[in-house]
Amino acid sequence: MAEDVNEDEGDHVPLFNSALETGVRAVVVLDAVFPRFFDLAHLTWFDHLVVHTLDIGGPSSLHPDIPQRTGELLVRRRLVEEGVNLMRRLHLIDAEISEKGVRYQAREEASAFVDLAPFCVRTSTPRTCRMARWLSWG
């Protein structure tokens, strides 16, 4: 039995620039604007701004500032889409299909998830502490 559980130990699931990371940010953004809907393009831009808060006069950015970010939005769009789909499977985000296209909205349950945002209380990693600082700024 224990062998079955530990079978996939070699598989590394990235947290930095992952569907989980972008999905959590999408839930936070959509919860902040609830009950409004946003499409994937808007969520991608919001995610970019959340990651690079220093660019818009906010606290230090979550991700390092690199000079060449021209292709970043193309990569980020795919990550945001994967993150939104993950959060839909976790019942934190709903999708609406209309004449305006596919738009996303936080579910009412999302606010309970976002209320757990003071990550620094539960973890000591600098990255999650920066996310908590951004949440209080944004």
N, CA, C and O atoms as CSV, one atom per row, in Angstrom:
chain,resi,resn,atom,element,x,y,z
A,1,MET,N,N,0.822,-1.192,0.000
A,1,MET,CA,C,0.000,0.000,0.000
A,1,MET,C,C,0.867,1.257,0.000
A,1,MET,O,O,0.635,2.162,-0.802
A,2,ALA,N,N,1.851,1.327,0.878
A,2,ALA,CA,C,2.722,2.497,0.927
A,2,ALA,C,C,3.483,2.661,-0.383
A,2,ALA,O,O,3.757,3.784,-0.806
A,3,GLU,N,N,3.827,1.546,-1.027
A,3,GLU,CA,C,4.521,1.632,-2.307
A,3,GLU,C,C,3.651,2.322,-3.357
A,3,GLU,O,O,4.154,3.083,-4.183
A,4,ASP,N,N,2.344,2.053,-3.322
A,4,ASP,CA,C,1.426,2.669,-4.278
A,4,ASP,C,C,1.369,4.177,-4.093
A,4,ASP,O,O,1.351,4.929,-5.067
A,5,VAL,N,N,1.340,4.612,-2.848
A,5,VAL,CA,C,1.230,6.037,-2.552
A,5,VAL,C,C,2.490,6.772,-2.975
A,5,VAL,O,O,2.406,7.881,-3.503
A,6,ASN,N,N,3.645,6.183,-2.757
A,6,ASN,CA,C,4.914,6.849,-3.027
A,6,ASN,C,C,5.446,6.577,-4.429
A,6,ASN,O,O,6.572,6.963,-4.742
A,7,GLU,N,N,4.677,5.935,-5.259
A,7,GLU,CA,C,5.122,5.521,-6.577
A,7,GLU,C,C,5.610,6.676,-7.445
A,7,GLU,O,O,6.564,6.503,-8.203
A,8,ASP,N,N,4.989,7.837,-7.357
A,8,ASP,CA,C,5.310,8.972,-8.239
A,8,ASP,C,C,6.260,9.975,-7.601
A,8,ASP,O,O,6.255,11.144,-7.987
A,9,GLU,N,N,7.066,9.563,-6.648
A,9,GLU,CA,C,7.968,10.498,-5.982
A,9,GLU,C,C,8.923,11.188,-6.939
A,9,GLU,O,O,9.337,12.318,-6.681
A,10,GLY,N,N,9.281,10.540,-8.034
A,10,GLY,CA,C,10.207,11.128,-8.986
A,10,GLY,C,C,9.588,12.258,-9.794
A,10,GLY,O,O,10.313,13.073,-10.364
A,11,ASP,N,N,8.276,12.321,-9.853
A,11,ASP,CA,C,7.611,13.387,-10.593
A,11,ASP,C,C,7.659,14.670,-9.793
A,11,ASP,O,O,7.177,14.727,-8.662
A,12,HIS,N,N,8.243,15.705,-10.387
A,12,HIS,CA,C,8.355,16.998,-9.715
A,12,HIS,C,C,7.242,17.912,-10.220
A,12,HIS,O,O,7.125,18.147,-11.423
A,13,VAL,N,N,6.438,18.419,-9.312
A,13,VAL,CA,C,5.377,19.358,-9.676
A,13,VAL,C,C,5.871,20.757,-9.339
A,13,VAL,O,O,6.039,21.088,-8.165
A,14,PRO,N,N,6.105,21.587,-10.359
A,14,PRO,CA,C,6.632,22.930,-10.095
A,14,PRO,C,C,5.573,23.825,-9.445
A,14,PRO,O,O,4.390,23.754,-9.780
A,15,LEU,N,N,6.018,24.661,-8.517
A,15,LEU,CA,C,5.115,25.642,-7.915
A,15,LEU,C,C,5.327,27.011,-8.537
A,15,LEU,O,O,4.372,27.778,-8.665
A,16,PHE,N,N,6.553,27.337,-8.926
A,16,PHE,CA,C,6.883,28.619,-9.530
A,16,PHE,C,C,6.469,28.575,-10.997
A,16,PHE,O,O,6.877,27.676,-11.732
A,17,ASN,N,N,5.667,29.533,-11.419
A,17,ASN,CA,C,5.143,29.568,-12.792
A,17,ASN,C,C,4.362,28.309,-13.132
A,17,ASN,O,O,4.537,27.733,-14.206
A,18,SER,N,N,3.521,27.894,-12.236
A,18,SER,CA,C,2.734,26.676,-12.448
A,18,SER,C,C,1.254,27.015,-12.547
A,18,SER,O,O,0.837,28.142,-12.278
A,19,ALA,N,N,0.472,26.014,-12.940
A,19,ALA,CA,C,-0.981,26.183,-12.977
A,19,ALA,C,C,-1.519,26.473,-11.574
A,19,ALA,O,O,-2.461,27.250,-11.418
A,20,LEU,N,N,-0.930,25.858,-10.568
A,20,LEU,CA,C,-1.380,26.107,-9.197
A,20,LEU,C,C,-1.169,27.561,-8.813
A,20,LEU,O,O,-2.071,28.205,-8.277
A,21,GLU,N,N,0.024,28.077,-9.088
A,21,GLU,CA,C,0.340,29.467,-8.733
A,21,GLU,C,C,-0.568,30.451,-9.479
A,21,GLU,O,O,-1.144,31.347,-8.863
A,22,THR,N,N,-0.695,30.291,-10.782
A,22,THR,CA,C,-1.527,31.224,-11.545
A,22,THR,C,C,-3.006,31.039,-11.212
A,22,THR,O,O,-3.771,32.003,-11.234
A,23,GLY,N,N,-3.410,29.816,-10.908
A,23,GLY,CA,C,-4.799,29.569,-10.519
A,23,GLY,C,C,-5.161,30.265,-9.223
A,23,GLY,O,O,-6.243,30.840,-9.103
A,24,VAL,N,N,-4.260,30.215,-8.251
A,24,VAL,CA,C,-4.506,30.901,-6.970
A,24,VAL,C,C,-4.632,32.400,-7.209
A,24,VAL,O,O,-5.523,33.046,-6.659
A,25,ARG,N,N,-3.742,32.953,-8.030
A,25,ARG,CA,C,-3.830,34.389,-8.308
A,25,ARG,C,C,-5.133,34.731,-9.017
A,25,ARG,O,O,-5.729,35.769,-8.730
A,26,ALA,N,N,-5.589,33.883,-9.938
A,26,ALA,CA,C,-6.858,34.123,-10.636
A,26,ALA,C,C,-8.022,34.120,-9.654
A,26,ALA,O,O,-8.923,34.952,-9.757
A,27,VAL,N,N,-8.011,33.196,-8.710
A,27,VAL,CA,C,-9.076,33.153,-7.698
A,27,VAL,C,C,-9.063,34.440,-6.877
A,27,VAL,O,O,-10.120,35.014,-6.613
A,28,VAL,N,N,-7.895,34.893,-6.476
A,28,VAL,CA,C,-7.785,36.121,-5.666
A,28,VAL,C,C,-8.319,37.313,-6.446
A,28,VAL,O,O,-9.077,38.119,-5.907
A,29,VAL,N,N,-7.929,37.432,-7.711
A,29,VAL,CA,C,-8.382,38.559,-8.544
A,29,VAL,C,C,-9.893,38.496,-8.739
A,29,VAL,O,O,-10.588,39.491,-8.534
A,30,LEU,N,N,-10.399,37.340,-9.131
A,30,LEU,CA,C,-11.837,37.222,-9.387
A,30,LEU,C,C,-12.657,37.408,-8.119
A,30,LEU,O,O,-13.758,37.956,-8.171
A,31,ASP,N,N,-12.141,36.963,-6.993
A,31,ASP,CA,C,-12.850,37.177,-5.736
A,31,ASP,C,C,-12.900,38.667,-5.395
A,31,ASP,O,O,-13.899,39.153,-4.865
A,32,ALA,N,N,-11.821,39.387,-5.699
A,32,ALA,CA,C,-11.763,40.826,-5.395
A,32,ALA,C,C,-12.788,41.618,-6.203
A,32,ALA,O,O,-13.245,42.670,-5.757
A,33,VAL,N,N,-13.151,41.123,-7.383
A,33,VAL,CA,C,-14.084,41.863,-8.246
A,33,VAL,C,C,-15.455,41.189,-8.319
A,33,VAL,O,O,-16.297,41.585,-9.125
A,34,PHE,N,N,-15.681,40.187,-7.492
A,34,PHE,CA,C,-16.959,39.468,-7.500
A,34,PHE,C,C,-18.111,40.446,-7.363
A,34,PHE,O,O,-18.045,41.315,-6.493
A,35,PRO,N,N,-19.147,40.362,-8.154
A,35,PRO,CA,C,-19.607,39.294,-9.032
A,35,PRO,C,C,-19.257,39.498,-10.509
A,35,PRO,O,O,-19.883,38.878,-11.369
A,36,ARG,N,N,-18.283,40.342,-10.822
A,36,ARG,CA,C,-17.940,40.590,-12.224
A,36,ARG,C,C,-17.295,39.378,-12.870
A,36,ARG,O,O,-16.737,38.519,-12.187
A,37,PHE,N,N,-17.376,39.314,-14.196
A,37,PHE,CA,C,-16.767,38.271,-15.012
A,37,PHE,C,C,-15.602,38.869,-15.794
A,37,PHE,O,O,-15.632,40.046,-16.154
A,38,PHE,N,N,-14.577,38.059,-16.058
A,38,PHE,CA,C,-13.477,38.471,-16.928
A,38,PHE,C,C,-13.111,37.332,-17.862
A,38,PHE,O,O,-13.211,36.158,-17.505
A,39,ASP,N,N,-12.685,37.696,-19.067
A,39,ASP,CA,C,-12.237,36.674,-20.012
A,39,ASP,C,C,-10.764,36.358,-19.770
A,39,ASP,O,O,-10.115,36.967,-18.920
A,40,LEU,N,N,-10.254,35.399,-20.531
A,40,LEU,CA,C,-8.879,34.944,-20.335
A,40,LEU,C,C,-7.860,36.038,-20.629
A,40,LEU,O,O,-6.828,36.115,-19.962
A,41,ALA,N,N,-8.134,36.873,-21.606
A,41,ALA,CA,C,-7.206,37.969,-21.938
A,41,ALA,C,C,-7.057,38.919,-20.757
A,41,ALA,O,O,-5.941,39.300,-20.401
A,42,HIS,N,N,-8.182,39.306,-20.145
A,42,HIS,CA,C,-8.111,40.201,-18.983
A,42,HIS,C,C,-7.413,39.529,-17.812
A,42,HIS,O,O,-6.596,40.156,-17.137
A,43,LEU,N,N,-7.722,38.263,-17.560
A,43,LEU,CA,C,-7.075,37.552,-16.455
A,43,LEU,C,C,-5.568,37.431,-16.674
A,43,LEU,O,O,-4.791,37.466,-15.720
A,44,THR,N,N,-5.161,37.287,-17.937
A,44,THR,CA,C,-3.734,37.211,-18.244
A,44,THR,C,C,-3.053,38.538,-17.930
A,44,THR,O,O,-1.971,38.556,-17.344
A,45,TRP,N,N,-3.673,39.636,-18.314
A,45,TRP,CA,C,-3.103,40.958,-17.995
A,45,TRP,C,C,-3.075,41.193,-16.488
A,45,TRP,O,O,-2.082,41.692,-15.959
A,46,PHE,N,N,-4.147,40.843,-15.799
A,46,PHE,CA,C,-4.162,40.997,-14.335
A,46,PHE,C,C,-3.048,40.174,-13.704
A,46,PHE,O,O,-2.366,40.642,-12.793
A,47,ASP,N,N,-2.862,38.948,-14.186
A,47,ASP,CA,C,-1.814,38.098,-13.632
A,47,ASP,C,C,-0.444,38.722,-13.863
A,47,ASP,O,O,0.412,38.704,-12.978
A,48,HIS,N,N,-0.243,39.269,-15.050
A,48,HIS,CA,C,1.027,39.941,-15.352
A,48,HIS,C,C,1.260,41.105,-14.385
A,48,HIS,O,O,2.369,41.280,-13.880
A,49,LEU,N,N,0.234,41.885,-14.133
A,49,LEU,CA,C,0.369,43.017,-13.216
A,49,LEU,C,C,0.599,42.562,-11.773
A,49,LEU,O,O,1.352,43.195,-11.033
A,50,VAL,N,N,-0.045,41.475,-11.379
A,50,VAL,CA,C,0.157,40.945,-10.028
A,50,VAL,C,C,1.601,40.486,-9.857
A,50,VAL,O,O,2.213,40.724,-8.816
A,51,VAL,N,N,2.134,39.840,-10.862
A,51,VAL,CA,C,3.504,39.319,-10.797
A,51,VAL,C,C,4.526,40.450,-10.840
A,51,VAL,O,O,5.603,40.333,-10.255
A,52,HIS,N,N,4.201,41.539,-11.526
A,52,HIS,CA,C,5.140,42.659,-11.689
A,52,HIS,C,C,4.573,43.928,-11.053
A,52,HIS,O,O,4.470,44.962,-11.713
A,53,THR,N,N,4.212,43.849,-9.791
A,53,THR,CA,C,3.594,44.983,-9.089
A,53,THR,C,C,4.502,46.205,-9.031
A,53,THR,O,O,4.013,47.335,-9.042
A,54,LEU,N,N,5.793,46.002,-8.969
A,54,LEU,CA,C,6.713,47.140,-8.900
A,54,LEU,C,C,6.596,48.026,-10.142
A,54,LEU,O,O,6.816,49.235,-10.068
A,55,ASP,N,N,6.249,47.421,-11.286
A,55,ASP,CA,C,6.090,48.181,-12.526
A,55,ASP,C,C,4.989,49.230,-12.433
A,55,ASP,O,O,5.022,50.228,-13.154
A,56,ILE,N,N,4.021,49.015,-11.558
A,56,ILE,CA,C,2.894,49.951,-11.447
A,56,ILE,C,C,2.863,50.648,-10.091
A,56,ILE,O,O,1.806,51.077,-9.626
A,57,GLY,N,N,4.038,50.757,-9.459
A,57,GLY,CA,C,4.158,51.507,-8.212
A,57,GLY,C,C,3.765,50.742,-6.968
A,57,GLY,O,O,3.519,51.348,-5.925
A,58,GLY,N,N,3.702,49.436,-7.053
A,58,GLY,CA,C,3.339,48.617,-5.902
A,58,GLY,C,C,4.555,48.101,-5.165
A,58,GLY,O,O,5.667,48.590,-5.366
A,59,PRO,N,N,4.344,47.108,-4.309
A,59,PRO,CA,C,5.460,46.508,-3.572
A,59,PRO,C,C,6.365,45.717,-4.518
A,59,PRO,O,O,6.078,45.597,-5.709
A,60,SER,N,N,7.457,45.183,-3.978
A,60,SER,CA,C,8.381,44.425,-4.829
A,60,SER,C,C,7.633,43.293,-5.536
A,60,SER,O,O,6.729,42.674,-4.975
A,61,SER,N,N,8.028,43.048,-6.762
A,61,SER,CA,C,7.343,42.074,-7.604
A,61,SER,C,C,7.544,40.651,-7.101
A,61,SER,O,O,8.557,40.339,-6.475
A,62,LEU,N,N,6.564,39.787,-7.384
A,62,LEU,CA,C,6.666,38.382,-7.003
A,62,LEU,C,C,7.759,37.670,-7.788
A,62,LEU,O,O,8.493,36.850,-7.236
A,63,HIS,N,N,7.869,37.986,-9.085
A,63,HIS,CA,C,8.870,37.344,-9.941
A,63,HIS,C,C,10.011,38.320,-10.185
A,63,HIS,O,O,9.807,39.533,-10.134
A,64,PRO,N,N,11.205,37.811,-10.449
A,64,PRO,CA,C,12.348,38.696,-10.696
A,64,PRO,C,C,12.119,39.575,-11.929
A,64,PRO,O,O,11.470,39.167,-12.892
A,65,ASP,N,N,12.661,40.769,-11.872
A,65,ASP,CA,C,12.550,41.699,-12.987
A,65,ASP,C,C,13.636,41.367,-14.007
A,65,ASP,O,O,14.827,41.523,-13.737
A,66,ILE,N,N,13.213,40.915,-15.166
A,66,ILE,CA,C,14.174,40.627,-16.225
A,66,ILE,C,C,13.943,41.631,-17.356
A,66,ILE,O,O,12.805,42.027,-17.609
A,67,PRO,N,N,15.010,42.041,-18.033
A,67,PRO,CA,C,14.868,43.088,-19.040
A,67,PRO,C,C,14.030,42.681,-20.255
A,67,PRO,O,O,13.289,43.512,-20.778
A,68,GLN,N,N,14.119,41.476,-20.704
A,68,GLN,CA,C,13.400,41.044,-21.892
A,68,GLN,C,C,12.172,40.225,-21.511
A,68,GLN,O,O,12.265,39.016,-21.297
A,69,ARG,N,N,11.028,40.884,-21.429
A,69,ARG,CA,C,9.789,40.185,-21.073
A,69,ARG,C,C,8.818,40.146,-22.245
A,69,ARG,O,O,7.617,39.968,-22.043
A,70,THR,N,N,9.310,40.307,-23.444
A,70,THR,CA,C,8.423,40.433,-24.606
A,70,THR,C,C,7.566,39.192,-24.838
A,70,THR,O,O,6.397,39.327,-25.202
A,71,GLY,N,N,8.089,38.022,-24.648
A,71,GLY,CA,C,7.322,36.805,-24.890
A,71,GLY,C,C,6.580,36.291,-23.668
A,71,GLY,O,O,5.899,35.267,-23.729
A,72,GLU,N,N,6.714,36.999,-22.572
A,72,GLU,CA,C,6.142,36.515,-21.315
A,72,GLU,C,C,4.621,36.374,-21.357
A,72,GLU,O,O,4.078,35.410,-20.817
A,73,LEU,N,N,3.938,37.305,-21.980
A,73,LEU,CA,C,2.476,37.224,-22.010
A,73,LEU,C,C,1.975,36.002,-22.779
A,73,LEU,O,O,0.930,35.443,-22.449
A,74,LEU,N,N,2.720,35.593,-23.799
A,74,LEU,CA,C,2.329,34.389,-24.547
A,74,LEU,C,C,2.416,33.149,-23.664
A,74,LEU,O,O,1.530,32.295,-23.689
A,75,VAL,N,N,3.483,33.059,-22.890
A,75,VAL,CA,C,3.649,31.937,-21.963
A,75,VAL,C,C,2.635,32.052,-20.831
A,75,VAL,O,O,2.025,31.064,-20.421
A,76,ARG,N,N,2.467,33.267,-20.338
A,76,ARG,CA,C,1.561,33.487,-19.199
A,76,ARG,C,C,0.117,33.127,-19.557
A,76,ARG,O,O,-0.605,32.591,-18.716
A,77,ARG,N,N,-0.309,33.405,-20.768
A,77,ARG,CA,C,-1.687,33.099,-21.166
A,77,ARG,C,C,-1.978,31.602,-21.011
A,77,ARG,O,O,-3.025,31.220,-20.488
A,78,ARG,N,N,-1.059,30.770,-21.461
A,78,ARG,CA,C,-1.237,29.323,-21.326
A,78,ARG,C,C,-1.274,28.919,-19.853
A,78,ARG,O,O,-2.098,28.097,-19.455
A,79,LEU,N,N,-0.385,29.493,-19.046
A,79,LEU,CA,C,-0.358,29.178,-17.619
A,79,LEU,C,C,-1.640,29.624,-16.913
A,79,LEU,O,O,-2.179,28.906,-16.071
A,80,VAL,N,N,-2.118,30.811,-17.266
A,80,VAL,CA,C,-3.349,31.312,-16.654
A,80,VAL,C,C,-4.519,30.414,-17.040
A,80,VAL,O,O,-5.365,30.095,-16.204
A,81,GLU,N,N,-4.567,30.010,-18.294
A,81,GLU,CA,C,-5.641,29.120,-18.726
A,81,GLU,C,C,-5.597,27.795,-17.965
A,81,GLU,O,O,-6.635,27.296,-17.531
A,82,GLU,N,N,-4.408,27.228,-17.802
A,82,GLU,CA,C,-4.266,25.988,-17.034
A,82,GLU,C,C,-4.668,26.207,-15.573
A,82,GLU,O,O,-5.319,25.357,-14.966
A,83,GLY,N,N,-4.275,27.354,-15.019
A,83,GLY,CA,C,-4.619,27.666,-13.633
A,83,GLY,C,C,-6.109,27.850,-13.429
A,83,GLY,O,O,-6.668,27.371,-12.442
A,84,VAL,N,N,-6.758,28.543,-14.357
A,84,VAL,CA,C,-8.205,28.740,-14.278
A,84,VAL,C,C,-8.918,27.388,-14.381
A,84,VAL,O,O,-9.867,27.123,-13.643
A,85,ASN,N,N,-8.456,26.545,-15.294
A,85,ASN,CA,C,-9.073,25.218,-15.428
A,85,ASN,C,C,-8.895,24.384,-14.160
A,85,ASN,O,O,-9.807,23.663,-13.756
A,86,LEU,N,N,-7.724,24.481,-13.537
A,86,LEU,CA,C,-7.504,23.782,-12.264
A,86,LEU,C,C,-8.462,24.295,-11.197
A,86,LEU,O,O,-9.062,23.502,-10.471
A,87,MET,N,N,-8.610,25.601,-11.096
A,87,MET,CA,C,-9.499,26.176,-10.079
A,87,MET,C,C,-10.968,25.888,-10.388
A,87,MET,O,O,-11.788,25.825,-9.472
A,88,ARG,N,N,-11.305,25.715,-11.656
A,88,ARG,CA,C,-12.671,25.283,-12.009
A,88,ARG,C,C,-12.910,23.866,-11.505
A,88,ARG,O,O,-13.979,23.562,-10.976
A,89,ARG,N,N,-11.910,22.998,-11.669
A,89,ARG,CA,C,-12.051,21.621,-11.170
A,89,ARG,C,C,-12.163,21.584,-9.650
A,89,ARG,O,O,-12.763,20.667,-9.087
A,90,LEU,N,N,-11.582,22.586,-8.989
A,90,LEU,CA,C,-11.662,22.676,-7.529
A,90,LEU,C,C,-12.889,23.464,-7.066
A,90,LEU,O,O,-13.053,23.717,-5.873
A,91,HIS,N,N,-13.742,23.845,-8.002
A,91,HIS,CA,C,-15.003,24.549,-7.729
A,91,HIS,C,C,-14.796,25.915,-7.082
A,91,HIS,O,O,-15.586,26.334,-6.236
A,92,LEU,N,N,-13.727,26.609,-7.484
A,92,LEU,CA,C,-13.481,27.961,-6.989
A,92,LEU,C,C,-13.789,29.015,-8.050
A,92,LEU,O,O,-13.944,30.193,-7.730
A,93,ILE,N,N,-13.879,28.591,-9.314
A,93,ILE,CA,C,-14.168,29.493,-10.427
A,93,ILE,C,C,-15.244,28.856,-11.301
A,93,ILE,O,O,-15.245,27.646,-11.528
A,94,ASP,N,N,-16.161,29.696,-11.788
A,94,ASP,CA,C,-17.186,29.268,-12.749
A,94,ASP,C,C,-16.878,29.888,-14.105
A,94,ASP,O,O,-16.249,30.943,-14.190
A,95,ALA,N,N,-17.323,29.225,-15.157
A,95,ALA,CA,C,-17.196,29.750,-16.513
A,95,ALA,C,C,-18.582,30.022,-17.059
A,95,ALA,O,O,-19.523,29.271,-16.804
A,96,GLU,N,N,-18.699,31.113,-17.818
A,96,GLU,CA,C,-19.954,31.467,-18.474
A,96,GLU,C,C,-19.668,31.599,-19.960
A,96,GLU,O,O,-18.744,32.304,-20.366
A,97,ILE,N,N,-20.465,30.920,-20.761
A,97,ILE,CA,C,-20.324,31.019,-22.216
A,97,ILE,C,C,-21.499,31.837,-22.724
A,97,ILE,O,O,-22.660,31.483,-22.515
A,98,SER,N,N,-21.180,32.939,-23.396
A,98,SER,CA,C,-22.227,33.828,-23.902
A,98,SER,C,C,-21.783,34.410,-25.230
A,98,SER,O,O,-20.763,34.001,-25.784
A,99,GLU,N,N,-22.546,35.362,-25.739
A,99,GLU,CA,C,-22.175,36.029,-26.988
A,99,GLU,C,C,-20.876,36.818,-26.825
A,99,GLU,O,O,-20.242,37.170,-27.819
A,100,LYS,N,N,-20.479,37.095,-25.601
A,100,LYS,CA,C,-19.218,37.797,-25.329
A,100,LYS,C,C,-18.036,36.836,-25.253
A,100,LYS,O,O,-16.899,37.272,-25.077
A,101,GLY,N,N,-18.286,35.553,-25.380
A,101,GLY,CA,C,-17.225,34.548,-25.303
A,101,GLY,C,C,-17.254,33.840,-23.955
A,101,GLY,O,O,-18.261,33.856,-23.248
A,102,VAL,N,N,-16.130,33.219,-23.614
A,102,VAL,CA,C,-16.011,32.522,-22.331
A,102,VAL,C,C,-15.473,33.510,-21.308
A,102,VAL,O,O,-14.419,34.119,-21.494
A,103,ARG,N,N,-16.220,33.650,-20.234
A,103,ARG,CA,C,-15.819,34.564,-19.155
A,103,ARG,C,C,-15.859,33.811,-17.840
A,103,ARG,O,O,-16.610,32.850,-17.676
A,104,TYR,N,N,-15.033,34.269,-16.902
A,104,TYR,CA,C,-14.876,33.559,-15.639
A,104,TYR,C,C,-15.274,34.443,-14.468
A,104,TYR,O,O,-15.144,35.667,-14.504
A,105,GLN,N,N,-15.764,33.775,-13.428
A,105,GLN,CA,C,-16.208,34.469,-12.220
A,105,GLN,C,C,-15.838,33.594,-11.022
A,105,GLN,O,O,-15.889,32.366,-11.096
A,106,ALA,N,N,-15.469,34.236,-9.934
A,106,ALA,CA,C,-15.218,33.491,-8.702
A,106,ALA,C,C,-16.539,32.928,-8.185
A,106,ALA,O,O,-17.577,33.585,-8.272
A,107,ARG,N,N,-16.496,31.734,-7.658
A,107,ARG,CA,C,-17.673,31.170,-6.999
A,107,ARG,C,C,-17.746,31.751,-5.592
A,107,ARG,O,O,-16.752,32.256,-5.070
A,108,GLU,N,N,-18.899,31.679,-4.995
A,108,GLU,CA,C,-19.052,32.212,-3.640
A,108,GLU,C,C,-18.098,31.541,-2.662
A,108,GLU,O,O,-17.660,32.166,-1.696
A,109,GLU,N,N,-17.771,30.268,-2.904
A,109,GLU,CA,C,-16.865,29.533,-2.027
A,109,GLU,C,C,-15.435,30.074,-2.092
A,109,GLU,O,O,-14.635,29.826,-1.189
A,110,ALA,N,N,-15.114,30.808,-3.152
A,110,ALA,CA,C,-13.752,31.311,-3.322
A,110,ALA,C,C,-13.338,32.252,-2.210
A,110,ALA,O,O,-12.165,32.283,-1.836
A,111,SER,N,N,-14.271,33.018,-1.673
A,111,SER,CA,C,-13.887,33.974,-0.629
A,111,SER,C,C,-13.381,33.273,0.628
A,111,SER,O,O,-12.520,33.814,1.321
A,112,ALA,N,N,-13.893,32.088,0.936
A,112,ALA,CA,C,-13.378,31.331,2.081
A,112,ALA,C,C,-11.927,30.925,1.830
A,112,ALA,O,O,-11.101,30.946,2.741
A,113,PHE,N,N,-11.626,30.554,0.580
A,113,PHE,CA,C,-10.256,30.210,0.196
A,113,PHE,C,C,-9.351,31.434,0.303
A,113,PHE,O,O,-8.246,31.345,0.838
A,114,VAL,N,N,-9.813,32.566,-0.201
A,114,VAL,CA,C,-9.007,33.793,-0.188
A,114,VAL,C,C,-8.802,34.286,1.243
A,114,VAL,O,O,-7.775,34.895,1.541
A,115,ASP,N,N,-9.756,34.034,2.125
A,115,ASP,CA,C,-9.599,34.441,3.518
A,115,ASP,C,C,-8.418,33.761,4.195
A,115,ASP,O,O,-7.975,34.207,5.253
A,116,LEU,N,N,-7.902,32.692,3.604
A,116,LEU,CA,C,-6.716,32.019,4.134
A,116,LEU,C,C,-5.438,32.703,3.667
A,116,LEU,O,O,-4.347,32.168,3.864
A,117,ALA,N,N,-5.554,33.872,3.055
A,117,ALA,CA,C,-4.444,34.551,2.392
A,117,ALA,C,C,-3.255,34.925,3.259
A,117,ALA,O,O,-2.154,35.015,2.715
A,118,PRO,N,N,-3.377,35.146,4.533
A,118,PRO,CA,C,-2.149,35.482,5.286
A,118,PRO,C,C,-1.200,34.282,5.351
A,118,PRO,O,O,-1.009,33.675,6.404
A,119,PHE,N,N,-0.607,33.958,4.184
A,119,PHE,CA,C,0.250,32.783,4.049
A,119,PHE,C,C,1.422,32.801,5.018
A,119,PHE,O,O,1.887,31.742,5.438
A,120,CYS,N,N,1.905,33.977,5.379
A,120,CYS,CA,C,3.089,34.048,6.240
A,120,CYS,C,C,2.844,33.416,7.605
A,120,CYS,O,O,3.790,32.975,8.258
A,121,VAL,N,N,1.619,33.368,8.035
A,121,VAL,CA,C,1.310,32.760,9.324
A,121,VAL,C,C,1.551,31.256,9.264
A,121,VAL,O,O,1.959,30.652,10.256
A,122,ARG,N,N,1.304,30.655,8.115
A,122,ARG,CA,C,1.367,29.198,7.981
A,122,ARG,C,C,2.649,28.679,7.350
A,122,ARG,O,O,2.949,27.489,7.440
A,123,THR,N,N,3.401,29.557,6.717
A,123,THR,CA,C,4.602,29.105,6.029
A,123,THR,C,C,5.682,30.152,6.161
A,123,THR,O,O,5.392,31.326,6.387
A,124,SER,N,N,6.898,29.743,6.026
A,124,SER,CA,C,7.993,30.693,6.212
A,124,SER,C,C,8.718,31.021,4.914
A,124,SER,O,O,9.775,31.650,4.955
A,125,THR,N,N,8.186,30.615,3.763
A,125,THR,CA,C,8.898,30.890,2.521
A,125,THR,C,C,8.752,32.361,2.136
A,125,THR,O,O,7.659,32.918,2.228
A,126,PRO,N,N,9.830,32.983,1.712
A,126,PRO,CA,C,9.762,34.406,1.330
A,126,PRO,C,C,8.770,34.655,0.211
A,126,PRO,O,O,8.137,35.711,0.183
A,127,ARG,N,N,8.615,33.717,-0.710
A,127,ARG,CA,C,7.720,33.891,-1.847
A,127,ARG,C,C,6.275,34.052,-1.394
A,127,ARG,O,O,5.578,34.949,-1.870
A,128,THR,N,N,5.815,33.204,-0.488
A,128,THR,CA,C,4.435,33.316,-0.044
A,128,THR,C,C,4.239,34.548,0.826
A,128,THR,O,O,3.152,35.126,0.847
A,129,CYS,N,N,5.270,34.951,1.535
A,129,CYS,CA,C,5.164,36.193,2.312
A,129,CYS,C,C,5.007,37.392,1.382
A,129,CYS,O,O,4.256,38.318,1.687
A,130,ARG,N,N,5.720,37.382,0.233
A,130,ARG,CA,C,5.559,38.470,-0.738
A,130,ARG,C,C,4.157,38.469,-1.318
A,130,ARG,O,O,3.589,39.535,-1.555
A,131,MET,N,N,3.584,37.288,-1.554
A,131,MET,CA,C,2.224,37.202,-2.075
A,131,MET,C,C,1.259,37.796,-1.066
A,131,MET,O,O,0.349,38.530,-1.450
A,132,ALA,N,N,1.434,37.501,0.205
A,132,ALA,CA,C,0.561,38.058,1.243
A,132,ALA,C,C,0.701,39.582,1.296
A,132,ALA,O,O,-0.289,40.287,1.489
A,133,ARG,N,N,1.928,40.093,1.127
A,133,ARG,CA,C,2.127,41.544,1.108
A,133,ARG,C,C,1.414,42.166,-0.073
A,133,ARG,O,O,0.816,43.233,0.060
A,134,TRP,N,N,1.466,41.507,-1.249
A,134,TRP,CA,C,0.753,42.034,-2.411
A,134,TRP,C,C,-0.744,42.041,-2.165
A,134,TRP,O,O,-1.433,42.996,-2.521
A,135,LEU,N,N,-1.244,40.981,-1.561
A,135,LEU,CA,C,-2.691,40.907,-1.315
A,135,LEU,C,C,-3.166,42.070,-0.462
A,135,LEU,O,O,-4.247,42.615,-0.688
A,136,SER,N,N,-2.361,42.447,0.512
A,136,SER,CA,C,-2.784,43.570,1.370
A,136,SER,C,C,-2.653,44.891,0.628
A,136,SER,O,O,-3.367,45.840,0.950
A,137,TRP,N,N,-1.749,44.984,-0.371
A,137,TRP,CA,C,-1.602,46.210,-1.154
A,137,TRP,C,C,-2.705,46.313,-2.178
A,137,TRP,O,O,-3.310,47.372,-2.344
A,138,GLY,N,N,-2.978,45.183,-2.889
A,138,GLY,CA,C,-3.934,45.169,-3.997
A,138,GLY,C,C,-5.308,45.196,-3.516
A,138,GLY,O,O,-6.243,45.188,-4.317
